[in-house]
Amino acid sequence: MEQYIVAAVGLGLLVLGAEGLVHGAVAIARRLNVSPLLIGVTIVAYGTSTPELIVSTNATLQGSYGIAVGNVVGSNTFNILFILGLTALIAPITVSPRAIGRDALFALVAAGLFIWVSLRMPVMTYYEGALFLAVLLAMIFITYAQEAGREEPAGDGSRFTQRTLTHSPLMDIATIAVGLGLLIVGADMLVNSSIDIARSNGISETMIGLTLVAAGTSLPELATSVVAALRRNPDIALGNITGSNIYNILAILGISSLIGPVQIDPQIAAMDNWVMLAATVALLLPMLFGNRMGRAYGLLLLAGYFAYIGYLFQKAGLLHLPAN
């Protein structure tokens, strides 16, 4: 029971830390006259993925590769099937073909690149890490080149970009520092407690990474997307999810591989990667239906996630289906 309490506290610290880090970074970016749109597609999207970054790098340092990689793959699947599904259920999403075409395509390229690497070798080294980071930088450059100079539509800002700056820059720096500190402490608590939970229950670290850790570290994305949907700006949720998924693979796995070789569990290469890829393809399907994600589509995504989680739990012996 103690491990679950520690895990819950760790998750809470991760969410608070990510919130502080993102708000501080956005405020500084605004002081430097960075456009709100670019803030949204970069700092906000990538900032909400900070828990995944800290947890996966921490797990890599401890040799818990199942948690490190499972966290990324599980988070990407959770982001699309659960968070985006829930968002579409709250408020149907209508997006521009340009945005969904570019960002969803980038997410698909990132997922495909990781699958290609995982099929070629069971271990990611610093060569693959450098490649992932180079691809990420290229995507950021393309996004900046396309979005720079575009005016943001009125009312299209996120909860992070619409606040008026009335405080000192030192407060922004302090907010970032406190947020980073909470992230580090929370990640350490979550990783260590997750390892204890896995070992005490005979569950693989990969299973814990794909489910408990993945859903927990995605709480900032969940909060951001739900708030955006309730404020009738669900397109922001789509940008947040696609940006986070790109960052999760290219930055988090890239940085983790630079820290040390990252072993890829055969289960992830054989099964979970393909679920993540199918979920990513689901981002592009609305282009065939008027660039709209309706409530029925949201329900379909949610059903897909619960079916996937049910399969994982059944495979791990945690869910027993009734006999015929």
Secondary structure, DSSP 4 states (H G I P E B T S, - for coil): -HHHHHHHHHHHHHHHHHHHHHHHHHHHHHHTT--HHHIIIIIIHHHTTHHHHHHHHHHHHTT-HHHHHHHHHHHHHIIIIIIIHHHHHHS-EE--HHHHHHHHHHHHHHHHHHHHHHHH-SEE-HHHHHHHHHHHHHHHHHHHHHHTTPPPPTT---TTTS----S-HHHHHHHHHHHHHHHHHHHHHHHHHHHHHHHHHT--HHHHIIIIIHHHHTHHHHHHHHHHHHTT-HHHHHHHHHHHHHHIIIIIIHHHHHHS-EE--HHIIIIIHHHHHHHHHHHHGGGGTTSEE-HHHHHHHHHHHHHHHHHHHHHTTS--PPP-
